[in-house]
Amino acid sequence: MVLDSELLHATNGAAKRERVNRSALVRRALREHLKRLERQELEARDRRGYQQRPDDPDEAARWERIAVWPER
């Protein structure tokens, strides 16, 4: 992996502050980025689904009628 000098310097500084080596810092950052991408893709999929088939406003009312709520 090639980093320009500014990014390399910032990465080294962050690794030092986090008390990990540069490779560990980059692995963690990459994992977090990939998780974020996956979450964004799932949200986009859900958004498309709701646009194609919007919520039925009466659905919640139907569930409320049959739901069993715990006693307080």
URNORVEN-V639186 format. One record per pair of residues at least 4 apart in sequence whose ideal C-beta (glycine too) atoms are under 6 Angstrom apart, sorted by the first residue. I is the first residue (numbers start at 1). GAP is how many residues later the second one is. If there is no record, write none. Layout:
I;GAP, I;GAP
This chain:
3;4, 3;5, 11;11, 14;11, 15;5, 15;7, 15;10, 20;4, 20;5, 63;4
